[in-house]
Amino acid sequence: MIRNLLCLAFAACLATAAAPSQQPASSAPTQPAQNSAAQLPQNSAAPAGQPAAGQPAQPDSGDTDASKVFKIGANEVSLIFTVTDSHGRYIPNLTQNDFALLDDQKAPAHVNSFHQQINLPLRVGIVIDASTSIRSRFQFEQQSAIEFLLQVLKSKNDRAFVMGFDVTPTVTQNWTNDMDALEQGINKLRPGGGTALFDAVYTACRDKLLTERGPEPVRKAMILISDGDDNQSRVYLSEAIKECERAETIIYTISTNWTPSRGPGDKVMQELAEETGGEPFFPPTMEEMATSFQSIETELRSQYALNYTPADFKYDGAFRTIYLYCFDRRYKVHAKKGYFATAGP
């Protein structure tokens, strides 16, 4: 009941933001009649990047070009997300009318832009479990990670770093788009010791991804390869997730637990991915790990971007929840669960 009332409020707030005339979505899925009032309005504004102080986004008729710079207001939110079906396949060609959104349990004051398949520069952290528990499959993990980077870093504006972890996290290659240097960074890793998974995720976000801010928006992601077991961390799982939310980073997890049963580590990997807007992968064999990397590459290059102004925004640094869903319930939206408001205008 509460959710229905909020969706009705969402419709009322968006009515003033709608364009004077809207074109029907020819490729949109069939929507239930009772939900049609809560659709996002059609706009033609430019896609937006990460929240940062600046000016409103400038209109543009095409996808984001890495050579262009888009600035957005400090009270605007950029939400990058993917939509998949029950088989994990990416769903293209959806429009604003296919979604409804609540920010801090309120409809946004205004939707500024909506675009699909934007081509933002990538900032990718490769974080590899180098503890004793994965020694037998470590070499295969290294090879798969190298192949992934060769495929995903296609632009001079893309950059990545490499971090391995056992008891402590170690950066073996800092931010670069030099594939030889990244490959050397992966090959420097050696397995051994306990597992401080949460510490590694927290450190990667705090020291590397949180600081990646510049004049142009970027898409930040962490590729975490591990069995999910943690026995040495000083921070909690919830703290690691919050640090990723502060860094505006999506986590894609690839589990190296190839036993038939699912253990506590698999639950950890799933929570890390889903809470940050990414997706967990559980390949049944080492050979299937390459398929997981291919799926991640597709998602990184095939996403939707929604920029909006939240209602009742306060510059208090508080955490604001996000609830985004697709009217066609056959589809699943992968989006972060919230964000931290700017602390001061």
Secondary structure, DSSP 8 states (H G I E B T S, - for coil): -HHHHHHHHHHHHHHTTS-SS----TT-----GGGGGG-----------S--SS------SS---TTS-----TT-EEEEEEEE-TT--B-----GGGEEEEETTB--SEEEEEEES----EEEEEEEE-SGGGGGGHHHHHHHHHHHHHHH--STT-EEEEEEESSSEEEEEEEE--HHHHHHHHHT----S---HHHHHHHIIIIIITT---SS--EEEEEEEE----SS-SS-HHHHHHHHHHTT-EEEEEE---SSS--HHHHHHHHHHHHHT--EE--SSGGGHHHHHHHHHHHHHS-EEEEEE-TT--SS--EEEEEEEESSTTSEEE--SEEE--S--
